[in-house]
Amino acid sequence: MQRKKKKGKTKEEEEEEKNEDKRRKFLKMMRPPYIWNFFEEGSHTPHILRAEADPTKCYVDGRIEKLYDDIYALGHSLSHHEEARWKTLVQLTLEIFKA
């Protein structure tokens, strides 16, 4: 889905929006259906990928720290016992930010 062109945008702003659309499309392909993707009726809520987002400030009950621990343990296990899968995971993760 492409954005509608707004009046008064610079070429740089338009190019940045195109890059954001590419990132969203790439992320959507990677997600399991009906789990993270949700469909809104009517107007769509814009979403921005924010590198500075801190989920520990949103969820103060410790669930994020537990999730980070689990992710670290999985990463450690993959990087030491499943090296090919680890390299693939790293490569795909980096692709999100290159799009």
PALOLUM-727351 format. One record per atom (N, C-alpha, C): residue in three letters; x negated, z, y; atom name. Coordinates in steps of 0.05 Angstrom, whole numbers. Layout:
N
+-----+--------+--------+--------+----+
!  aa !      u !      w !      v ! at !
+-----+--------+--------+--------+----+
! ala !      X !      Z !      Y ! CA !
...
+-----+--------+--------+--------+----+
//
This chain:
99
+-----+--------+--------+--------+----+
!  aa !      u !      w !      v ! at !
+-----+--------+--------+--------+----+
! met !    -17 !      0 !    -24 !  N !
! met !      0 !      0 !      0 ! CA !
! met !    -18 !      0 !     25 !  C !
! gln !    -13 !    -19 !     43 !  N !
! gln !    -29 !    -20 !     67 ! CA !
! gln !    -14 !     -7 !     90 !  C !
! arg !    -29 !      3 !    109 !  N !
! arg !    -18 !     15 !    132 ! CA !
! arg !     -7 !     -5 !    152 !  C !
! lys !     12 !      3 !    168 !  N !
! lys !     21 !    -15 !    189 ! CA !
! lys !      1 !    -13 !    212 !  C !
! lys !     -5 !    -35 !    224 !  N !
! lys !    -24 !    -36 !    245 ! CA !
! lys !    -11 !    -24 !    271 !  C !
! lys !    -25 !     -5 !    283 !  N !
! lys !    -15 !      8 !    307 ! CA !
! lys !    -28 !     -5 !    331 !  C !
! lys !    -14 !     -6 !    352 !  N !
! lys !    -24 !    -18 !    377 ! CA !
! lys !    -45 !      1 !    389 !  C !
! gly !    -66 !    -11 !    401 !  N !
! gly !    -86 !      4 !    415 ! CA !
! gly !   -108 !     15 !    397 !  C !
! lys !   -109 !      7 !    372 !  N !
! lys !   -131 !     17 !    355 ! CA !
! lys !   -155 !     -1 !    358 !  C !
! thr !   -178 !     12 !    357 !  N !
! thr !   -203 !     -3 !    358 ! CA !
! thr !   -209 !    -14 !    330 !  C !
! lys !   -228 !    -33 !    330 !  N !
! lys !   -237 !    -45 !    304 ! CA !
! lys !   -248 !    -23 !    286 !  C !
! glu !   -263 !     -4 !    298 !  N !
! glu !   -275 !     18 !    283 ! CA !
! glu !   -253 !     35 !    270 !  C !
! glu !   -232 !     42 !    285 !  N !
! glu !   -211 !     58 !    274 ! CA !
! glu !   -196 !     43 !    251 !  C !
! glu !   -192 !     17 !    255 !  N !
! glu !   -179 !      2 !    234 ! CA !
! glu !   -196 !      1 !    209 !  C !
! glu !   -223 !     -3 !    212 !  N !
! glu !   -241 !     -4 !    190 ! CA !
! glu !   -242 !     23 !    175 !  C !
! glu !   -242 !     45 !    190 !  N !
! glu !   -242 !     71 !    178 ! CA !
! glu !   -216 !     76 !    161 !  C !
! glu !   -193 !     67 !    172 !  N !
! glu !   -168 !     70 !    157 ! CA !
! glu !   -169 !     53 !    131 !  C !
! lys !   -181 !     29 !    132 !  N !
! lys !   -183 !     13 !    108 ! CA !
! lys !   -200 !     27 !     87 !  C !
! asn !   -222 !     40 !     96 !  N !
! asn !   -240 !     55 !     78 ! CA !
! asn !   -225 !     78 !     65 !  C !
! glu !   -209 !     92 !     81 !  N !
! glu !   -193 !    114 !     71 ! CA !
! glu !   -173 !    104 !     50 !  C !
! asp !   -160 !     81 !     55 !  N !
! asp !   -142 !     70 !     36 ! CA !
! asp !   -156 !     63 !      9 !  C !
! lys !   -180 !     53 !     11 !  N !
! lys !   -195 !     47 !    -13 ! CA !
! lys !   -201 !     72 !    -29 !  C !
! arg !   -208 !     94 !    -15 !  N !
! arg !   -214 !    119 !    -29 ! CA !
! arg !   -189 !    129 !    -43 !  C !
! arg !   -166 !    128 !    -29 !  N !
! arg !   -141 !    137 !    -41 ! CA !
! arg !   -134 !    121 !    -65 !  C !
! lys !   -137 !     95 !    -64 !  N !
! lys !   -130 !     78 !    -87 ! CA !
! lys !   -149 !     84 !   -110 !  C !
! phe !   -174 !     89 !   -105 !  N !
! phe !   -193 !     96 !   -126 ! CA !
! phe !   -186 !    122 !   -139 !  C !
! leu !   -179 !    142 !   -122 !  N !
! leu !   -172 !    168 !   -133 ! CA !
! leu !   -146 !    167 !   -149 !  C !
! lys !   -127 !    152 !   -140 !  N !
! lys !   -102 !    150 !   -154 ! CA !
! lys !   -106 !    138 !   -182 !  C !
! met !   -124 !    119 !   -185 !  N !
! met !   -130 !    107 !   -211 ! CA !
! met !   -142 !    127 !   -230 !  C !
! met !   -156 !    147 !   -220 !  N !
! met !   -170 !    167 !   -237 ! CA !
! met !   -152 !    189 !   -245 !  C !
! arg !   -130 !    193 !   -232 !  N !
! arg !   -113 !    216 !   -238 ! CA !
! arg !    -93 !    211 !   -261 !  C !
! pro !    -88 !    231 !   -277 !  N !
! pro !    -67 !    228 !   -298 ! CA !
! pro !    -40 !    224 !   -285 !  C !
! pro !    -23 !    207 !   -295 !  N !
! pro !      3 !    202 !   -283 ! CA !
! pro !     21 !    227 !   -285 !  C !
! tyr !     37 !    231 !   -265 !  N !
! tyr !     57 !    252 !   -264 ! CA !
! tyr !     45 !    280 !   -264 !  C !
! ile !     20 !    283 !   -260 !  N !
! ile !      8 !    310 !   -257 ! CA !
! ile !      0 !    314 !   -229 !  C !
! trp !    -19 !    298 !   -219 !  N !
! trp !    -27 !    302 !   -191 ! CA !
! trp !    -13 !    282 !   -172 !  C !
! asn !     -6 !    259 !   -183 !  N !
! asn !      8 !    240 !   -166 ! CA !
! asn !     37 !    249 !   -163 !  C !
! phe !     47 !    250 !   -140 !  N !
! phe !     75 !    256 !   -136 ! CA !
! phe !     86 !    235 !   -117 !  C !
! phe !    112 !    231 !   -119 !  N !
! phe !    124 !    210 !   -104 ! CA !
! phe !    144 !    222 !    -85 !  C !
! glu !    142 !    215 !    -60 !  N !
! glu !    160 !    225 !    -39 ! CA !
! glu !    181 !    205 !    -33 !  C !
! glu !    205 !    214 !    -28 !  N !
! glu !    226 !    197 !    -19 ! CA !
! glu !    225 !    196 !     11 !  C !
! gly !    231 !    173 !     22 !  N !
! gly !    230 !    171 !     51 ! CA !
! gly !    202 !    166 !     61 !  C !
! ser !    196 !    178 !     84 !  N !
! ser !    169 !    175 !     96 ! CA !
! ser !    148 !    190 !     80 !  C !
! his !    124 !    179 !     78 !  N !
! his !    103 !    191 !     63 ! CA !
! his !     86 !    210 !     80 !  C !
! thr !     78 !    232 !     69 !  N !
! thr !     61 !    251 !     82 ! CA !
! thr !     32 !    241 !     80 !  C !
! pro !     19 !    237 !    103 !  N !
! pro !     -9 !    227 !    102 ! CA !
! pro !    -27 !    249 !     90 !  C !
! his !    -47 !    241 !     75 !  N !
! his !    -66 !    260 !     64 ! CA !
! his !    -94 !    250 !     71 !  C !
! ile !   -110 !    269 !     79 !  N !
! ile !   -138 !    263 !     87 ! CA !
! ile !   -156 !    278 !     69 !  C !
! leu !   -176 !    264 !     58 !  N !
! leu !   -196 !    277 !     41 ! CA !
! leu !   -216 !    292 !     60 !  C !
! arg !   -216 !    318 !     58 !  N !
! arg !   -232 !    335 !     76 ! CA !
! arg !   -254 !    349 !     61 !  C !
! ala !   -278 !    342 !     67 !  N !
! ala !   -301 !    354 !     54 ! CA !
! ala !   -304 !    383 !     61 !  C !
! glu !   -294 !    391 !     85 !  N !
! glu !   -298 !    418 !     94 ! CA !
! glu !   -276 !    437 !     85 !  C !
! ala !   -257 !    427 !     70 !  N !
! ala !   -235 !    444 !     60 ! CA !
! ala !   -245 !    467 !     43 !  C !
! asp !   -234 !    491 !     46 !  N !
! asp !   -243 !    514 !     31 ! CA !
! asp !   -219 !    526 !     17 !  C !
! pro !   -215 !    519 !     -9 !  N !
! pro !   -191 !    529 !    -23 ! CA !
! pro !   -191 !    559 !    -27 !  C !
! thr !   -214 !    572 !    -26 !  N !
! thr !   -215 !    601 !    -30 ! CA !
! thr !   -201 !    615 !     -7 !  C !
! lys !   -198 !    602 !     16 !  N !
! lys !   -183 !    614 !     38 ! CA !
! lys !   -153 !    611 !     35 !  C !
! cys !   -145 !    591 !     19 !  N !
! cys !   -116 !    587 !     14 ! CA !
! cys !   -106 !    605 !     -9 !  C !
! tyr !   -123 !    608 !    -29 !  N !
! tyr !   -116 !    623 !    -53 ! CA !
! tyr !   -135 !    647 !    -55 !  C !
! val !   -126 !    670 !    -44 !  N !
! val !   -143 !    693 !    -42 ! CA !
! val !   -141 !    711 !    -67 !  C !
! asp !   -126 !    702 !    -88 !  N !
! asp !   -123 !    718 !   -112 ! CA !
! asp !   -145 !    715 !   -132 !  C !
! gly !   -165 !    699 !   -126 !  N !
! gly !   -188 !    697 !   -144 ! CA !
! gly !   -187 !    673 !   -163 !  C !
! arg !   -164 !    659 !   -163 !  N !
! arg !   -161 !    636 !   -182 ! CA !
! arg !   -181 !    614 !   -177 !  C !
! ile !   -189 !    609 !   -152 !  N !
! ile !   -208 !    588 !   -146 ! CA !
! ile !   -236 !    595 !   -156 !  C !
! glu !   -244 !    620 !   -152 !  N !
! glu !   -270 !    629 !   -162 ! CA !
! glu !   -271 !    627 !   -192 !  C !
! lys !   -249 !    633 !   -206 !  N !
! lys !   -248 !    631 !   -235 ! CA !
! lys !   -250 !    601 !   -243 !  C !
! leu !   -236 !    584 !   -228 !  N !
! leu !   -237 !    555 !   -233 ! CA !
! leu !   -265 !    545 !   -229 !  C !
! tyr !   -278 !    554 !   -207 !  N !
! tyr !   -306 !    546 !   -203 ! CA !
! tyr !   -324 !    554 !   -226 !  C !
! asp !   -320 !    579 !   -236 !  N !
! asp !   -336 !    588 !   -258 ! CA !
! asp !   -332 !    571 !   -283 !  C !
! asp !   -307 !    563 !   -288 !  N !
! asp !   -301 !    546 !   -311 ! CA !
! asp !   -313 !    518 !   -308 !  C !
! ile !   -311 !    507 !   -284 !  N !
! ile !   -323 !    481 !   -278 ! CA !
! ile !   -353 !    482 !   -282 !  C !
! tyr !   -366 !    503 !   -272 !  N !
! tyr !   -395 !    506 !   -275 ! CA !
! tyr !   -402 !    507 !   -304 !  C !
! ala !   -387 !    523 !   -320 !  N !
! ala !   -393 !    526 !   -349 ! CA !
! ala !   -390 !    499 !   -363 !  C !
! leu !   -368 !    484 !   -356 !  N !
! leu !   -365 !    457 !   -368 ! CA !
! leu !   -387 !    438 !   -360 !  C !
! gly !   -394 !    439 !   -335 !  N !
! gly !   -416 !    422 !   -325 ! CA !
! gly !   -443 !    428 !   -339 !  C !
! his !   -448 !    454 !   -342 !  N !
! his !   -472 !    463 !   -356 ! CA !
! his !   -472 !    453 !   -385 !  C !
! ser !   -450 !    456 !   -398 !  N !
! ser !   -448 !    448 !   -426 ! CA !
! ser !   -451 !    418 !   -429 !  C !
! leu !   -437 !    403 !   -411 !  N !
! leu !   -439 !    373 !   -412 ! CA !
! leu !   -467 !    364 !   -406 !  C !
! ser !   -479 !    375 !   -386 !  N !
! ser !   -506 !    366 !   -378 ! CA !
! ser !   -527 !    372 !   -399 !  C !
! his !   -523 !    392 !   -415 !  N !
! his !   -542 !    399 !   -435 ! CA !
! his !   -536 !    388 !   -463 !  C !
! his !   -510 !    383 !   -469 !  N !
! his !   -503 !    375 !   -496 ! CA !
! his !   -490 !    347 !   -498 !  C !
! glu !   -480 !    337 !   -475 !  N !
! glu !   -467 !    311 !   -474 ! CA !
! glu !   -477 !    296 !   -450 !  C !
! glu !   -503 !    290 !   -451 !  N !
! glu !   -516 !    278 !   -427 ! CA !
! glu !   -503 !    252 !   -418 !  C !
! ala !   -495 !    234 !   -436 !  N !
! ala !   -483 !    209 !   -428 ! CA !
! ala !   -457 !    213 !   -413 !  C !
! arg !   -441 !    232 !   -423 !  N !
! arg !   -415 !    238 !   -410 ! CA !
! arg !   -420 !    251 !   -383 !  C !
! trp !   -440 !    268 !   -381 !  N !
! trp !   -447 !    281 !   -356 ! CA !
! trp !   -454 !    260 !   -335 !  C !
! lys !   -471 !    241 !   -342 !  N !
! lys !   -479 !    220 !   -324 ! CA !
! lys !   -455 !    203 !   -314 !  C !
! thr !   -437 !    198 !   -333 !  N !
! thr !   -413 !    183 !   -325 ! CA !
! thr !   -396 !    199 !   -306 !  C !
! leu !   -392 !    224 !   -311 !  N !
! leu !   -377 !    241 !   -293 ! CA !
! leu !   -389 !    242 !   -265 !  C !
! val !   -415 !    246 !   -264 !  N !
! val !   -429 !    247 !   -238 ! CA !
! val !   -426 !    220 !   -223 !  C !
! gln !   -429 !    198 !   -238 !  N !
! gln !   -427 !    172 !   -226 ! CA !
! gln !   -399 !    167 !   -214 !  C !
! leu !   -378 !    173 !   -230 !  N !
! leu !   -351 !    169 !   -220 ! CA !
! leu !   -344 !    188 !   -197 !  C !
! thr !   -355 !    212 !   -197 !  N !
! thr !   -350 !    230 !   -175 ! CA !
! thr !   -362 !    219 !   -149 !  C !
! leu !   -386 !    209 !   -151 !  N !
! leu !   -400 !    198 !   -127 ! CA !
! leu !   -385 !    173 !   -117 !  C !
! glu !   -373 !    158 !   -135 !  N !
! glu !   -359 !    133 !   -127 ! CA !
! glu !   -336 !    140 !   -107 !  C !
! ile !   -324 !    163 !   -110 !  N !
! ile !   -302 !    171 !    -93 ! CA !
! ile !   -311 !    170 !    -64 !  C !
! phe !   -335 !    179 !    -59 !  N !
! phe !   -345 !    181 !    -31 ! CA !
! phe !   -359 !    155 !    -21 !  C !
! lys !   -364 !    137 !    -39 !  N !
! lys !   -375 !    111 !    -31 ! CA !
! lys !   -354 !     91 !    -24 !  C !
! ala !   -330 !     94 !    -34 !  N !
! ala !   -308 !     74 !    -30 ! CA !
! ala !   -301 !     72 !      0 !  C !
+-----+--------+--------+--------+----+
//
